[in-house]
Amino acid sequence: MSRGVRFAPFAPFAQDPEDTDMTTTDRRGLMLGLGSAALLGATAPAVGIQAMLPMAAAGTAATLRPAPLEDAALLHTFMKLRGATDGRLTIGWMDAVNYAFVDGETWPMYRLLAATWQTFRKVSDTLYESRSLEIAHFIDMQTGALLQKLTMPVSGTVVDVPAYRAGPSNGKVALRRDETRDFKMASEGKDGASFFRTGKAISTQLVSQPEREGDLFSVREDLNTRVLPATPGERGFFYREWTIWRGPWKALADPSIHSVPTEVIYSAATAWRPWMKMGNGPGNTLQNGRGGKVERAVDLPPEILRLTKQVHPDLVRDGAGVLAG
């Protein structure tokens, strides 16, 4: 649990004057039914998660307004966007670009195509536990080929580009989380030490700013991890991410639906990875992109699916089994 964090008691959705078809009693029943349905393992009709969101019908900026939710309701709504509340497997995907950033200048480095196999289990109204496995493909921006080597900006060093795969890992999801732990991701994959440094990690998570724009609901997630190096004088590691999750409000407010179509808007700043061989040199990387979520590997964007078949075929054959194992 988060340290020094107080959560509001379980409560229904705040009354929305536009939702004239849902009474306060309906809302209370809706929210009380959400958690119990997940705990009982109730199944819901499948939602077309691979379908595109109806953004054109979402409304305009003139209709943007806050959507206040009590903590339990907000976390449950967020988890429908992030994954699923009934324990099913979902696969989040990301299509981003990565830049080197040194003294205010930027250099394009590569396109990043990533995917995360994930399941979530509700622990309480204010906490979920996660099980996840993440992969990423590093793509030449000009040719579209999978990168084998990369010439680093500033240093000019030619480095080998390793395949990235981390997990399975266990984690936590909350609206507000603040924890210190031993950082072990360097040991969670074949080339983990090429991507992560060991040490003491200080991490925070904040889910905030729920808003409605027509039938479109959005919420912001801020993640921050800083790893203090185990060796004095060694450069530490940090990862700072800002994400906006968006999805259809009516599906999110439906207690029979446990996972909804999701659009992700993503940006991040990270320290140099060890494989980049930048040592203690100044600067870091910047990323921005967009993503979504599917329930089957075959429904991933074609380029991500093609590369995953090539590099990680076991995840396409039986991602759920690999994640569970």
C-alpha positions as CSV (number, residue, x, y, z in Angstrom):
1,M,0.0,0.0,0.0
2,S,1.0,3.6,-0.5
3,R,2.7,5.3,2.4
4,G,0.8,8.2,4.0
5,V,-2.0,8.0,1.5
6,R,-5.7,8.3,2.5
7,F,-8.4,7.0,0.2
8,A,-12.0,8.0,0.2
9,P,-14.5,5.3,1.1
10,F,-16.3,3.3,-1.7
11,A,-18.9,5.6,-3.3
12,P,-21.0,5.8,-6.4
13,F,-20.2,7.9,-9.5
14,A,-20.8,11.6,-8.9
15,Q,-24.1,12.8,-10.3
16,D,-23.7,14.0,-13.9
17,P,-26.6,16.3,-15.0
18,E,-26.3,14.9,-18.6
19,D,-26.9,11.3,-17.5
20,T,-30.7,11.6,-17.1
21,D,-31.2,7.9,-17.8
22,M,-29.3,6.8,-14.6
23,T,-30.6,7.6,-11.2
24,T,-28.5,7.9,-8.0
25,T,-29.8,4.5,-6.9
26,D,-28.8,3.0,-10.3
27,R,-25.3,4.5,-9.8
28,R,-24.9,3.0,-6.4
29,G,-26.0,-0.4,-7.6
30,L,-23.7,-0.1,-10.6
31,M,-20.7,0.6,-8.4
32,L,-21.5,-2.0,-5.8
33,G,-21.9,-4.6,-8.5
34,L,-18.6,-3.9,-10.2
35,G,-16.3,-5.3,-7.5
36,S,-18.6,-8.3,-6.7
37,A,-18.9,-9.3,-10.3
38,A,-15.1,-9.4,-10.7
39,L,-14.6,-11.4,-7.4
40,L,-17.2,-13.9,-8.5
41,G,-15.6,-14.4,-11.8
42,A,-18.6,-13.2,-13.7
43,T,-18.2,-13.1,-17.5
44,A,-19.4,-10.2,-19.6
45,P,-20.2,-10.0,-23.3
46,A,-17.0,-9.4,-25.3
47,V,-16.2,-5.8,-26.2
48,G,-14.6,-5.1,-29.5
49,I,-11.3,-3.9,-27.9
50,Q,-9.5,-4.1,-31.3
51,A,-12.0,-1.8,-32.8
52,M,-11.1,1.9,-33.3
53,L,-12.7,4.3,-30.8
54,P,-15.4,6.5,-32.3
55,M,-13.4,9.7,-31.8
56,A,-15.4,11.6,-34.4
57,A,-18.5,11.3,-32.2
58,A,-16.7,12.1,-28.9
59,G,-17.6,15.8,-28.9
60,T,-15.5,18.9,-29.1
61,A,-13.2,20.8,-26.7
62,A,-16.2,23.1,-25.9
63,T,-17.8,20.1,-24.2
64,L,-14.7,19.1,-22.1
65,R,-15.5,19.1,-18.4
66,P,-14.3,17.4,-15.2
67,A,-15.8,14.0,-14.4
68,P,-15.4,13.8,-10.6
69,L,-15.3,10.2,-9.3
70,E,-14.7,8.8,-5.8
71,D,-11.5,6.9,-5.5
72,A,-12.9,3.4,-5.8
73,A,-14.9,4.3,-8.8
74,L,-12.0,6.1,-10.5
75,L,-9.6,3.2,-10.0
76,H,-12.1,0.7,-11.3
77,T,-12.8,2.9,-14.4
78,F,-9.1,3.3,-14.9
79,M,-8.5,-0.5,-14.8
80,K,-11.1,-1.0,-17.5
81,L,-9.0,1.3,-19.7
82,R,-5.6,-0.1,-18.6
83,G,-6.5,-3.7,-18.9
84,A,-9.5,-5.7,-17.5
85,T,-11.2,-6.0,-14.1
86,D,-12.1,-9.6,-14.4
87,G,-8.6,-11.1,-14.7
88,R,-8.6,-11.7,-18.4
89,L,-5.4,-11.3,-20.5
90,T,-5.0,-8.0,-22.4
91,I,-2.1,-6.8,-24.5
92,G,-1.3,-3.1,-24.5
93,W,0.7,-1.8,-27.5
94,M,2.7,1.3,-28.2
95,D,4.0,3.0,-31.4
96,A,6.5,5.7,-30.4
97,V,9.6,7.5,-31.5
98,N,12.8,7.9,-29.4
99,Y,15.1,10.9,-29.3
100,A,18.4,11.7,-27.6
101,F,18.2,15.0,-25.7
102,V,21.4,16.8,-24.7
103,D,21.7,20.4,-23.6
104,G,18.4,21.4,-25.3
105,E,19.2,19.6,-28.6
106,T,17.4,16.5,-29.9
107,W,18.6,13.7,-32.2
108,P,16.2,11.1,-33.7
109,M,17.3,7.6,-32.6
110,Y,14.7,5.0,-33.5
111,R,11.0,4.1,-33.7
112,L,9.8,2.0,-30.8
113,L,7.2,-0.7,-31.2
114,A,6.3,-2.2,-27.9
115,A,3.7,-4.6,-26.4
116,T,2.8,-5.7,-22.9
117,W,1.0,-9.0,-22.0
118,Q,-0.8,-8.3,-18.7
119,T,-3.4,-9.5,-16.2
120,F,-4.8,-7.7,-13.2
121,R,-6.3,-8.9,-9.9
122,K,-8.3,-6.7,-7.6
123,V,-7.0,-6.7,-4.0
124,S,-9.2,-4.0,-2.6
125,D,-11.2,-1.0,-3.8
126,T,-8.0,1.0,-3.9
127,L,-5.4,-1.5,-5.1
128,Y,-4.9,-4.0,-8.0
129,E,-2.0,-6.4,-8.4
130,S,-0.5,-6.9,-11.9
131,R,1.3,-9.6,-13.8
132,S,3.1,-8.4,-16.9
133,L,5.6,-9.2,-19.6
134,E,6.9,-6.4,-21.9
135,I,8.7,-6.5,-25.2
136,A,10.0,-3.8,-27.5
137,H,11.3,-3.6,-31.0
138,F,13.8,-0.9,-32.1
139,I,13.2,0.2,-35.7
140,D,15.3,2.2,-38.1
141,M,13.3,5.4,-38.8
142,Q,14.4,5.6,-42.4
143,T,14.3,2.0,-43.6
144,G,11.8,0.4,-41.2
145,A,14.2,-2.5,-40.5
146,L,14.8,-4.0,-37.1
147,L,18.0,-2.3,-35.7
148,Q,21.0,-4.4,-35.1
149,K,23.5,-1.5,-34.5
150,L,23.0,2.2,-33.8
151,T,25.4,5.1,-33.9
152,M,24.9,7.1,-30.8
153,P,24.4,10.9,-31.0
154,V,27.2,13.1,-29.6
155,S,29.5,10.3,-28.7
156,G,29.5,8.7,-32.1
157,T,29.9,5.3,-30.6
158,V,28.5,2.4,-32.6
159,V,26.6,0.1,-30.3
160,D,24.8,-3.3,-30.6
161,V,21.0,-3.0,-30.1
162,P,19.7,-5.9,-28.0
163,A,16.2,-7.3,-28.1
164,Y,14.2,-6.1,-25.2
165,R,12.0,-8.5,-23.1
166,A,11.3,-8.0,-19.4
167,G,9.2,-10.2,-17.1
168,P,7.0,-11.8,-16.1
169,S,6.9,-9.3,-13.3
170,N,4.6,-8.6,-10.5
171,G,3.4,-5.1,-9.7
172,K,0.8,-2.9,-8.2
173,V,-1.7,-0.3,-9.5
174,A,-3.2,2.4,-7.3
175,L,-4.4,5.9,-7.8
176,R,-1.6,7.2,-5.6
177,R,1.4,5.1,-4.7
178,D,4.7,5.9,-3.2
179,E,7.2,3.1,-2.4
180,T,10.9,2.3,-2.1
181,R,12.2,-1.1,-3.1
182,D,15.1,-3.0,-4.4
183,F,15.1,-2.6,-8.2
184,K,15.4,-6.1,-9.8
185,M,14.4,-5.6,-13.4
186,A,18.0,-6.1,-14.6
187,S,17.6,-9.8,-13.6
188,E,14.2,-10.4,-15.2
189,G,15.3,-11.0,-18.7
190,K,18.1,-12.4,-20.8
191,D,19.6,-8.9,-21.5
192,G,18.1,-7.2,-18.5
193,A,21.4,-5.7,-17.5
194,S,21.6,-4.0,-20.9
195,F,18.5,-1.9,-20.0
196,F,18.4,-1.4,-16.3
197,R,20.8,-0.6,-13.4
198,T,20.5,-2.2,-10.0
199,G,20.0,-0.2,-6.8
200,K,17.3,1.2,-4.6
201,A,14.2,2.4,-6.5
202,I,12.0,5.2,-5.4
203,S,8.7,5.1,-7.3
204,T,5.5,7.1,-7.4
205,Q,2.2,6.7,-9.3
206,L,-0.6,9.2,-9.7
207,V,-3.9,8.7,-11.5
208,S,-5.8,12.0,-11.8
209,Q,-7.7,14.5,-13.9
210,P,-10.7,12.4,-15.0
211,E,-12.6,14.3,-17.7
212,R,-15.5,13.9,-20.2
213,E,-15.7,15.1,-23.7
214,G,-19.0,14.0,-25.1
215,D,-19.0,10.3,-24.8
216,L,-15.3,10.1,-24.4
217,F,-13.7,9.7,-21.0
218,S,-10.1,10.4,-20.3
219,V,-7.8,10.1,-17.3
220,R,-4.1,11.0,-16.7
221,E,-1.4,8.7,-15.3
222,D,2.0,9.9,-14.1
223,L,4.7,7.4,-13.3
224,N,8.1,8.1,-11.9
225,T,11.0,5.8,-10.9
226,R,14.4,6.8,-9.8
227,V,17.1,4.2,-9.1
228,L,19.8,5.2,-6.7
229,P,23.0,3.4,-7.8
230,A,24.5,0.7,-5.6
231,T,28.0,1.8,-6.5
232,P,29.1,5.3,-5.3
233,G,29.9,7.6,-8.3
234,E,28.0,5.5,-10.7
235,R,25.2,7.2,-12.7
236,G,21.7,6.4,-11.5
237,F,18.7,5.5,-13.6
238,F,15.3,7.2,-14.0
239,Y,12.1,6.7,-15.9
240,R,9.4,9.4,-16.1
241,E,6.2,8.7,-17.9
242,W,3.1,10.8,-18.7
243,T,0.1,9.0,-20.2
244,I,-3.5,9.9,-21.1
245,W,-5.9,7.0,-21.3
246,R,-9.2,7.5,-23.3
247,G,-12.2,5.3,-23.8
248,P,-16.0,5.3,-24.3
249,W,-17.9,6.5,-21.2
250,K,-21.1,4.5,-21.6
251,A,-19.0,1.2,-21.8
252,L,-16.9,2.3,-18.8
253,A,-20.1,3.0,-16.8
254,D,-21.7,-0.4,-17.7
255,P,-21.2,-2.9,-14.9
256,S,-21.4,-5.9,-17.3
257,I,-18.3,-4.7,-19.2
258,H,-14.9,-5.4,-17.7
259,S,-12.6,-4.0,-20.4
260,V,-13.1,-1.3,-23.0
261,P,-11.5,-0.1,-26.2
262,T,-8.6,2.2,-25.2
263,E,-6.6,5.0,-26.9
264,V,-3.3,5.9,-25.2
265,I,-1.3,9.1,-25.6
266,Y,2.2,8.6,-24.3
267,S,5.4,10.6,-23.5
268,A,8.4,9.7,-21.4
269,A,11.9,10.7,-20.4
270,T,14.5,8.1,-19.5
271,A,18.2,7.9,-18.5
272,W,20.6,6.4,-21.0
273,R,20.3,2.7,-21.1
274,P,23.5,0.7,-20.4
275,W,23.5,-0.7,-23.9
276,M,23.8,2.9,-25.3
277,K,27.3,3.2,-23.7
278,M,26.9,6.8,-22.8
279,G,28.5,6.3,-19.4
280,N,28.1,9.3,-17.1
281,G,27.7,11.7,-20.1
282,P,25.0,14.4,-19.9
283,G,21.6,14.0,-21.5
284,N,18.8,11.5,-21.6
285,T,16.2,10.1,-24.1
286,L,12.7,11.4,-24.9
287,Q,9.8,9.4,-26.2
288,N,6.3,10.1,-27.5
289,G,3.7,8.0,-29.2
290,R,0.3,6.5,-29.2
291,G,-1.1,3.1,-28.4
292,G,-4.1,0.9,-27.6
293,K,-5.1,-2.5,-26.3
294,V,-6.2,-5.9,-27.7
295,E,-7.1,-9.2,-26.2
296,R,-5.3,-11.5,-28.7
297,A,-1.9,-11.3,-30.2
298,V,-3.2,-11.7,-33.7
299,D,-5.1,-8.4,-33.3
300,L,-1.9,-6.4,-32.6
301,P,-1.0,-3.8,-35.2
302,P,0.5,-5.7,-38.2
303,E,4.1,-4.5,-37.8
304,I,4.2,-5.3,-34.1
305,L,2.7,-8.7,-34.8
306,R,5.1,-9.5,-37.6
307,L,8.2,-8.6,-35.5
308,T,6.8,-10.4,-32.4
309,K,6.4,-13.6,-34.5
310,Q,10.0,-13.2,-35.6
311,V,11.6,-12.4,-32.3
312,H,9.2,-13.7,-29.6
313,P,7.1,-16.4,-31.3
314,D,6.2,-18.0,-28.0
315,L,4.2,-14.9,-27.0
316,V,2.1,-15.2,-30.2
317,R,1.5,-19.0,-29.7
318,D,0.6,-18.9,-26.0
319,G,1.1,-15.5,-24.4
320,A,-1.2,-16.4,-21.5
321,G,0.8,-19.5,-20.7
322,V,4.1,-17.7,-20.8
323,L,2.8,-14.9,-18.6
324,A,1.4,-17.4,-16.1
325,G,4.5,-19.5,-16.1
